[in-house]
Amino acid sequence: MKHTLLLLLLLVTLNANSQVLKKRTTLLMGSRWGITLSGPDTLSTQQNIDTVIAEVTRIENLISDWRPETQVSQVNKNAGIRPVKVDREVFQLTQRAMELSRLTGGAFDISFAAMDRIWKFDGSMKEMPSAALIKQSVEKVGYQNIILDSINCTVFLKNKGMKIGFGALGEGYAADKCRDMMLARGIMSGLVNGSGDISAWGKQPDGSDWTIGITNPMREDKLIAIVPLQQGAVVTSGSYEKYVSFNGKRYSHIINPVTGYPATGLCSVTVFGPSAEMANGFSTSMMVLGQDAALNFIKKFPEYHYLLITDKGQIISSPELNFRKHKLR
């Protein structure tokens, strides 16, 4: 799960170049989205926002795993029965999710949707589930049992009860697609915030950068930094809103798809880079991998930068971000 980053936007309505800046907040993909675009006039800018909303809705109608009529739902319905033909767009998104699953050794797994929801983070859990129940909860998870046929453009889940889902990639993918669509239309400045998956480009009409506030997970009413975002994406995954504690140890709501146990050790991972889709996948995976493995993983992707906060409040970040090393309180 992502957490919506605090967005600090100077909403200037007019500048010397007669660019207006318009923002709209709406519900898409079951979450809150914020769309901010610049343009030569109010009417065309509002129409472009309408286009962004239509594009996100189109993508949701392709990849939602809770709407029975979507292609992904048909793939899940036919698990263990037959391959399902999907649009090339859905196939390629599945391919990228499979590759991320492989790169992370299953710390990210597109088939996590089949996981039994035995952990509760609403305050109702009084004791940990048994080891046997935890093992059973992930028996239907395993990206290795997904068969892709590129020629026929089909997806086949080998085992009955398997499911795929794009909850950890879909919003970032949609944000990236909307950014690229607007750039292709000549909209040189904007920001799309899909429930914390943020994709931005250009500058605000007054020439200033978009700025992103990073929440202090130890004190959620405080920021640890304000970071400029000129052309790229940023996503945060964190456990500071949803977790349980047993015997003094914090267990994140982000579950390891391999073991069935919640992630521990990190309470927040922020990833900056060119793609919100990949930043989302990376941040979720890094929460599961834990500090040392997460650092070894992300360093393989030099275009992406990171800011990790451990359960003990230690900040670890990419040298490029110039964060002072200290412990949060």
C-alpha positions as CSV (number, residue, x, y, z in Angstrom):
1,M,0.0,0.0,0.0
2,K,1.2,3.5,-0.7
3,H,0.8,6.6,1.3
4,T,-0.2,9.8,-0.3
5,L,2.8,12.2,-0.1
6,L,2.1,15.7,1.1
7,L,2.0,17.9,-2.0
8,L,3.1,21.4,-1.7
9,L,1.9,23.2,-4.7
10,L,2.0,26.9,-5.3
11,L,-1.1,27.3,-7.4
12,V,-0.4,30.3,-9.5
13,T,-3.2,31.1,-11.8
14,L,-1.5,33.4,-14.3
15,N,2.0,34.4,-15.2
16,A,3.6,36.6,-17.9
17,N,3.2,33.8,-20.5
18,S,-0.5,33.6,-19.8
19,Q,-0.3,30.1,-18.6
20,V,-3.0,29.0,-16.1
21,L,-2.7,26.2,-13.6
22,K,-5.8,24.1,-12.8
23,K,-6.1,21.3,-10.3
24,R,-8.9,18.8,-9.8
25,T,-9.3,16.1,-7.1
26,T,-11.4,13.0,-7.9
27,L,-11.9,9.3,-7.1
28,L,-10.4,6.9,-9.5
29,M,-9.3,3.3,-9.1
30,G,-10.9,3.3,-5.7
31,S,-8.5,6.0,-4.5
32,R,-8.1,9.8,-4.4
33,W,-6.4,11.3,-7.4
34,G,-5.1,14.8,-7.8
35,I,-4.5,16.2,-11.4
36,T,-2.8,19.5,-11.9
37,L,-2.1,20.8,-15.4
38,S,-1.0,24.1,-17.0
39,G,-2.3,25.4,-20.2
40,P,-3.0,28.6,-22.3
41,D,-6.5,29.0,-21.0
42,T,-9.0,27.6,-18.4
43,L,-11.3,25.8,-20.9
44,S,-8.6,23.8,-22.7
45,T,-6.8,23.0,-19.4
46,Q,-10.1,21.7,-17.9
47,Q,-10.7,19.6,-21.0
48,N,-7.2,18.1,-20.7
49,I,-8.0,17.2,-17.1
50,D,-11.1,15.5,-18.4
51,T,-8.9,13.5,-20.8
52,V,-6.6,12.4,-18.0
53,I,-9.6,11.2,-16.0
54,A,-10.9,9.3,-19.1
55,E,-7.5,7.6,-19.6
56,V,-7.3,6.4,-16.0
57,T,-10.8,5.1,-16.2
58,R,-9.9,3.2,-19.4
59,I,-6.9,1.6,-17.7
60,E,-9.0,0.7,-14.7
61,N,-11.5,-1.0,-17.0
62,L,-8.7,-3.2,-18.3
63,I,-6.8,-4.2,-15.2
64,S,-9.1,-4.0,-12.2
65,D,-9.2,-7.4,-10.5
66,W,-12.4,-6.6,-8.6
67,R,-14.6,-5.7,-11.6
68,P,-15.8,-9.1,-13.0
69,E,-15.9,-7.8,-16.7
70,T,-12.2,-6.8,-17.0
71,Q,-9.6,-8.9,-18.8
72,V,-7.6,-9.4,-15.5
73,S,-10.7,-10.8,-13.8
74,Q,-11.2,-13.2,-16.7
75,V,-7.6,-14.4,-16.4
76,N,-8.3,-15.0,-12.7
77,K,-11.6,-16.7,-13.3
78,N,-9.9,-19.2,-15.7
79,A,-7.0,-20.1,-13.4
80,G,-6.2,-23.7,-13.8
81,I,-8.6,-24.0,-16.8
82,R,-7.3,-22.2,-19.9
83,P,-5.2,-19.3,-21.2
84,V,-7.0,-16.0,-21.7
85,K,-6.3,-13.6,-24.5
86,V,-5.7,-10.0,-23.4
87,D,-4.9,-6.7,-25.0
88,R,-1.2,-6.2,-25.8
89,E,-1.2,-3.4,-23.3
90,V,-2.3,-5.7,-20.5
91,F,0.1,-8.4,-21.7
92,Q,3.1,-6.1,-21.6
93,L,2.2,-4.8,-18.1
94,T,2.0,-8.4,-17.0
95,Q,5.4,-9.0,-18.5
96,R,7.0,-6.1,-16.6
97,A,5.3,-7.3,-13.4
98,M,6.7,-10.8,-14.0
99,E,10.2,-9.4,-14.6
100,L,10.0,-7.4,-11.4
101,S,8.9,-10.5,-9.5
102,R,11.9,-12.3,-10.9
103,L,14.4,-9.5,-10.1
104,T,13.2,-9.3,-6.5
105,G,13.1,-13.0,-5.9
106,G,9.4,-12.8,-5.2
107,A,9.6,-9.9,-2.8
108,F,7.2,-8.4,-5.3
109,D,4.8,-11.0,-6.8
110,I,2.1,-10.2,-9.3
111,S,0.1,-13.2,-8.0
112,F,-0.1,-11.8,-4.4
113,A,-3.8,-11.2,-5.0
114,A,-4.4,-14.9,-4.1
115,M,-2.9,-14.4,-0.6
116,D,-5.3,-15.2,2.3
117,R,-5.9,-12.1,4.4
118,I,-5.1,-13.6,7.8
119,W,-3.3,-10.5,9.2
120,K,-5.6,-7.8,10.5
121,F,-4.4,-4.2,11.0
122,D,-7.6,-2.7,12.3
123,G,-6.7,-3.3,16.0
124,S,-8.6,-6.6,16.2
125,M,-5.6,-8.9,16.2
126,K,-4.6,-10.0,19.7
127,E,-2.1,-12.7,18.8
128,M,0.0,-13.8,15.8
129,P,-1.4,-16.3,13.4
130,S,0.1,-19.8,13.7
131,A,3.0,-20.8,11.5
132,A,0.9,-23.4,9.7
133,L,-1.8,-20.8,8.9
134,I,0.8,-18.3,7.6
135,K,2.3,-21.0,5.4
136,Q,-1.1,-21.9,4.1
137,S,-2.0,-18.3,3.3
138,V,0.6,-18.1,0.5
139,E,0.1,-21.5,-1.1
140,K,-1.6,-20.1,-4.2
141,V,1.0,-17.3,-4.6
142,G,3.8,-17.9,-7.1
143,Y,4.6,-15.9,-10.2
144,Q,6.6,-19.0,-11.5
145,N,3.2,-20.6,-12.2
146,I,2.1,-17.9,-14.7
147,I,2.5,-18.8,-18.4
148,L,2.7,-16.0,-20.9
149,D,2.3,-16.6,-24.6
150,S,3.6,-13.6,-26.5
151,I,2.5,-14.8,-29.9
152,N,-1.1,-15.4,-28.9
153,C,-1.1,-12.6,-26.3
154,T,-2.5,-14.9,-23.6
155,V,-2.0,-15.2,-19.8
156,F,-2.5,-18.5,-18.1
157,L,-2.5,-19.2,-14.3
158,K,-1.5,-22.8,-14.0
159,N,-3.2,-23.5,-10.6
160,K,-6.8,-23.2,-9.6
161,G,-7.3,-20.4,-7.1
162,M,-4.4,-18.3,-8.4
163,K,-5.0,-14.6,-9.0
164,I,-3.0,-11.7,-10.4
165,G,-3.5,-8.1,-9.4
166,F,-2.0,-4.7,-10.3
167,G,-2.7,-3.0,-7.0
168,A,1.0,-2.3,-6.6
169,L,1.7,-1.1,-10.2
170,G,-1.6,0.0,-11.8
171,E,-1.8,3.5,-10.4
172,G,1.8,4.3,-11.2
173,Y,1.3,2.9,-14.7
174,A,-1.7,5.1,-15.2
175,A,0.1,8.2,-13.9
176,D,2.9,7.6,-16.3
177,K,0.6,7.1,-19.2
178,C,-1.2,10.3,-18.5
179,R,2.0,12.3,-18.3
180,D,3.2,10.9,-21.6
181,M,-0.2,11.6,-23.2
182,M,-0.2,15.2,-22.0
183,L,3.4,15.7,-23.2
184,A,2.4,14.3,-26.6
185,R,-0.4,17.0,-26.7
186,G,2.1,19.7,-26.0
187,I,1.2,20.2,-22.3
188,M,4.6,20.9,-21.0
189,S,3.8,21.1,-17.3
190,G,1.7,19.1,-15.0
191,L,1.5,16.7,-12.1
192,V,-0.6,13.5,-11.7
193,N,-0.9,12.1,-8.2
194,G,-2.5,8.7,-8.2
195,S,-3.1,8.0,-4.5
196,G,0.6,8.7,-3.8
197,D,2.0,7.5,-7.1
198,I,3.2,10.9,-8.4
199,S,4.4,11.6,-11.9
200,A,5.4,15.2,-12.7
201,W,6.9,17.1,-15.6
202,G,8.0,20.7,-16.4
203,K,7.7,23.6,-14.0
204,Q,4.9,25.6,-12.5
205,P,3.8,28.7,-14.5
206,D,5.8,31.0,-12.2
207,G,9.0,29.0,-13.1
208,S,9.3,27.2,-9.7
209,D,9.7,23.4,-9.4
210,W,7.0,21.1,-8.2
211,T,7.8,20.3,-4.5
212,I,7.0,17.1,-2.6
213,G,6.9,16.9,1.2
214,I,8.3,13.7,2.8
215,T,6.3,12.7,5.9
216,N,8.2,11.9,9.2
217,P,6.8,8.4,10.0
218,M,7.6,9.0,13.7
219,R,5.5,12.2,13.7
220,E,3.1,12.2,10.9
221,D,2.2,15.9,11.4
222,K,5.8,16.8,10.5
223,L,7.9,16.7,7.4
224,I,11.5,15.5,7.2
225,A,12.2,17.2,3.9
226,I,10.8,19.1,1.0
227,V,12.1,17.9,-2.3
228,P,11.9,19.5,-5.8
229,L,10.5,17.2,-8.5
230,Q,11.2,18.5,-12.0
231,Q,10.8,15.6,-14.4
232,G,10.1,12.3,-12.9
233,A,8.2,10.3,-10.4
234,V,8.1,9.6,-6.6
235,V,6.3,7.0,-4.6
236,T,6.4,6.1,-0.9
237,S,5.5,2.8,0.7
238,G,5.2,2.7,4.5
239,S,4.0,0.9,7.5
240,Y,3.6,3.8,9.8
241,E,-0.2,4.0,9.4
242,K,-1.0,0.3,9.4
243,Y,0.9,-2.2,11.5
244,V,0.6,-4.5,14.5
245,S,3.1,-5.1,17.3
246,F,3.9,-8.3,19.1
247,N,6.6,-8.7,21.8
248,G,7.9,-5.2,21.0
249,K,8.3,-5.9,17.3
250,R,6.5,-4.0,14.6
251,Y,4.9,-6.0,11.7
252,S,4.0,-4.0,8.5
253,H,0.7,-4.4,6.6
254,I,3.0,-5.1,3.6
255,I,3.2,-8.9,3.5
256,N,6.1,-10.9,2.1
257,P,4.5,-13.0,-0.7
258,V,7.1,-15.7,-0.3
259,T,6.8,-16.3,3.5
260,G,3.4,-14.9,4.4
261,Y,4.9,-12.8,7.2
262,P,4.7,-9.0,7.3
263,A,7.7,-6.9,6.4
264,T,9.8,-5.7,9.3
265,G,12.8,-3.4,9.8
266,L,11.7,-0.5,7.6
267,C,8.8,1.8,8.2
268,S,9.1,4.0,5.1
269,V,10.6,3.7,1.6
270,T,10.5,6.6,-0.9
271,V,11.8,6.0,-4.4
272,F,12.5,8.7,-7.0
273,G,13.0,8.0,-10.7
274,P,11.7,8.3,-14.2
275,S,8.7,6.0,-13.8
276,A,6.0,5.9,-11.2
277,E,5.1,2.4,-12.1
278,M,8.6,1.2,-11.4
279,A,9.1,3.4,-8.4
280,N,6.0,1.9,-6.9
281,G,7.2,-1.7,-7.5
282,F,10.6,-0.8,-6.2
283,S,9.3,0.8,-3.0
284,T,7.0,-2.1,-2.2
285,S,9.7,-4.7,-2.9
286,M,12.2,-2.8,-0.7
287,M,9.9,-2.8,2.2
288,V,9.7,-6.6,2.0
289,L,13.5,-7.1,1.3
290,G,14.6,-5.1,4.4
291,Q,17.4,-2.6,4.7
292,D,20.5,-4.5,3.5
293,A,18.9,-6.4,0.6
294,A,16.9,-3.3,-0.4
295,L,20.1,-1.3,-0.8
296,N,21.8,-4.0,-2.8
297,F,18.7,-4.2,-5.0
298,I,18.1,-0.4,-5.7
299,K,21.8,0.2,-6.5
300,K,21.4,-1.9,-9.6
301,F,19.1,0.9,-11.0
302,P,21.2,4.2,-11.1
303,E,18.3,6.2,-12.5
304,Y,16.4,5.6,-9.2
305,H,17.1,7.2,-5.9
306,Y,15.9,6.2,-2.4
307,L,15.2,7.4,1.1
308,L,14.7,4.6,3.7
309,I,13.6,5.1,7.3
310,T,14.1,2.2,9.6
311,D,11.7,1.2,12.4
312,K,14.2,2.8,14.8
313,G,14.1,6.2,12.9
314,Q,17.4,6.0,11.1
315,I,17.5,7.7,7.7
316,I,19.4,6.1,4.8
317,S,19.4,7.8,1.4
318,S,21.0,8.0,-2.0
319,P,24.0,10.3,-2.0
320,E,22.3,12.3,-4.7
321,L,19.5,13.4,-2.4
322,N,22.0,15.1,0.0
323,F,20.1,14.1,3.2
324,R,21.9,14.6,6.5
325,K,22.2,11.4,8.3
326,H,20.4,11.5,11.6
327,K,17.9,9.6,13.7
328,L,14.3,10.8,13.7
329,R,12.5,11.3,17.0
